[in-house]
Amino acid sequence: MSDTATTNPIPPREAFKESGAMSVETITDVHQWNDDLFSLKMTRPASFRFRSGEFVMIGLPKEDGKPLLRAYSVACPSYEEELEFLSIIVQDGPLTSRLQHIKPGDPIYLGKKPTGTLVTDALLPGKRLIMLSTGTGLAPFMSLVRDPEVYAMYDEVIVVHSVRRVADLAYRDLLESKLEGDPLLEDEDRERMIYVPTVTREDFHTTDRIQVLIDDGRLFKDSKGAKQLDPETDRVMLCGSMAMIKDHAADLEARGFEEGANNKPGQFVIERAFVG
């Protein structure tokens, strides 16, 4: 997973060029969840605003000086003074094979225009918000689940995270604690957050795929609502692999759910920036 294109995978600050589309920020913290998964924090420009669930471009300069950028969902709540992102390490990936070497103090590009469809504005009003994620698809939900406005809109917020290995359950301790220590959430809000982790390739208390948990009702075992999906009251967000999104979108449509967008709210939304 080492970078073969350069002996110095993180260029010096003088290699970064500010522009109307990008600012140059500074890494403040890096957390290694396992050998293939890490999160990073960076400085946040005073002018940077985003809606919970949105993504933005981040990256590094290429050898020719042009920026190499990828879309990353913001994984922190909108009130945080720093920005946080969750990333996998792709074998020989043009960006992540270099980004894995980043450390506090290093420069990084940050796009100035966050966007995306995993926002509450793209959903019709409902009673229960269900976030279905695989792998790093959890990232936008880590922003939404800590947004007080989300709890003002829904009676319950269910965060579902499916991974292959137990070590892939990023933010597990925080979610199992029901977001203990969050400065803006009320205790009653935290109690209405339900965390449903499942691990498909190792021993764990739940080892089935998300669809199985939906079909047999176990996904809703701690919910005070119905034990099945209901398009009248449930609103669903999907973020994960292309196959996962395709399969669950088809299942939701078969159940009577309609996909929403910023200009036409619906009963479920997906992040199309990461599909196709």
Buried (B, 14 or more C-beta within 10 A) or exposed (E): EEBEEEEEBBBEEEBBEEEEEBBBBBBBEBEEBBEBBBBBBBBBEEEBEBBBBBBBBBBBBBEEEEBBBBBBBBBBBBEBEBBBBBBBBBEEBBBBBBBBBBEEEBBBBBBBEBBBBBBBEBBBEBBBBBBBBBBBBBBBBBBBBBBBEBBEBBBBBBBBBBBEBBBBBBBBEBBEEBBEEBEBBEEEBBEBBBBBBBBBEEEBEBEBBBBBBBBEEBBBEEBEBBEEBBBEBBBBBBBBBEEBBBBBBEBBBEBEBEBBBEEEBBBBBBBEBBBE
